[in-house]
């Protein structure tokens, strides 16, 4: 299993300058790149405060005392690892794709046999990129593949072989069923005792009322979230020219229609849905981004990472 089968060199170049920072303050005490709310003797100096009875004299800054004749103690902000959970939708709708498989691609159940670069293949590339970047910066990364429920899980780890385990899970196993995102998120939250960043990769072609309670529960538990909406270019543009039969990959009746007659209405409904996902994410302090499967993973992820770094920078971490 070669890295270049799942990560293009240009993608790595676009992402590695960034840190994947959580908007919330991370819990933990391990050595990493993210600030912790717990104060004590640690790596990064935060500020001085006036000495109070009961403070350890070892924390007194004697240099400040020599200059001011007043007692001040040092306060620190510990650095900590970020726990990242990447959840990838492997339901039937993710099997759709219109682009030929990229040369050298390692392959998934969705693309084998068809030779098409599907939404699931793009989700796999996204998950591989996020996992690689987080492991590169010393964070713990875990993976969950879901349809009606979580079917496959790779436990969180920062070990060297974790990326191989993640890609191995993504590249094997069926892609079918109907997505039950609320149930799947609840299953993962039940297995997480600390705050974490949930990166959810899906087409999110589901009623907003199914998605809203799940994201609300994530926020209520103190978790951060990124919603990566992965859509094929044909879904985004609906540039079909001839009468055709359209079938739902997760049920529903087939429809025969002239796509030119319904294109405007379809695109308006799709834009309304994409905007609703974005508003929902922002209402809970999360990020949402849309990925066109015909475009590289790197630039879109780099844009949201740059935005997150700017946000955390303004808040002091």
PyMOL commands that set and color helices and strands:
alter all, ss='L'
color gray80, all
select helices_A, chain A and resi 3-5+9-15+57-59+62-68+92-95+119-136+162-171+181-189+208-220+233-237+259-283+297-314
alter helices_A, ss='H'
color red, helices_A
select strands_A, chain A and resi 34-50+72-80+83-89+99-100+116-117+140-146+150-157+197-202+224-231+244-246+255-257+287-292
alter strands_A, ss='S'
color yellow, strands_A
deselect
rebuild
show_as cartoon
